[in-house]
Amino acid sequence: MTDTSTDLRDRTQRFLFENADIRGEAVQLDSAYREIIDIHQYAPGVSRLLGEFMAAAVLLATTLKFEGKLVLQARSEGQVPLLMAECDNALRIRAIARGAEQATSERFDQLLPGGTLAITVDPTRGQRYQGIVPLTEDSLAHCLDAYFRQSEQLGTRFWLAANGERAAGMLLQQLPANKVEDPALRREQWEHAGTLATTLRETELLELAAPEIMHRLYHEEPLRLFTPKPVRFKCNCSRERTLNALASLPAAEVHELLEELGSITMDCEFCNQQYCFTESDLQAVLQPDEPGRLH
C-alpha cells in the first residue's frame, strides 16, 4: 500500500489486489451527506438509510466508463414510499426521501417493505439501462448483493453504514480472469477476500480512512491503492430546467397562477433552491402558439 493518509474527507478510493482479479472501492461521505440530510430534517432511521443509498450510489457510479449518471431508487409500501440517490461520473451526488415525514422505524424491513430496488444507468449519449430487484433482503447491502447474483455478472459484494453524521461503504468486485486463470483458485481468492471483509465492523467502516480499512482487512495481501477522488453534493437543477417544466403546463393554468399570485415560485425538492418567475419571464410559456414557445 502506498497511501497512508488518514483524512476522512468526502472521497472514494479504489484498490486492487496485486495477485488476484479483484478490485475494491471504499467511500466516506461527511459534509456531502450532512448537507443533504440537513435540507429536509429526516428522522434518524431515514437519515441513516439515505446515507447508505448515497454511499452505494457512489460505489456503483465508480464502475461507469462513460459520461452519465447512475440512479439508485427504491419504492415501497412502508414508511418510506420512495427513496433515491443519484451520482454522476464526476462523483456529484444528490438524494431525497419522499413521503417519509411520519417514519419512526430504524429497521430496513419496516422502512422499505414490499418494494423494489431499481438501478438505472443513464448515459449522456447512448441507451438507458435499468435493472430491478425486489426488496426482500434485510439491508440495502444484501439487496445489492442479490441484484448482482441474479444478474449473473461477476461477483460483487457491498458493505454500507451511516449514522446521521457520516456515511460510508465498501465494494468488492471480481474482475475477468487475467492474473489467475484457474477457476478453483479464483473462487478461493474471492471467498477469502469476502470472508475477511465480513469482519469489518460498522464503526470501523465509518471511522477509519480507506488505507486503514485496507490494512485492517488485508495487511497480508499485496494491494495497490489509487489516488482518492473527491465526492460532493451538487444538484443539477437550474432556472432554465425549471422554466421548461413550467412550459409543459397549459398556458391558461400559468395565466391563472400569475393572476392569483403575481409571480410563480418553484422550489427544487433536492436542494430547496427557489426560482421565481414574473409575467415577463414567462412570455414564451403564455403564448404557446408562437415560435418562441419553449420545449
Disulfide bonds with the S-S distance in Angstrom:
none
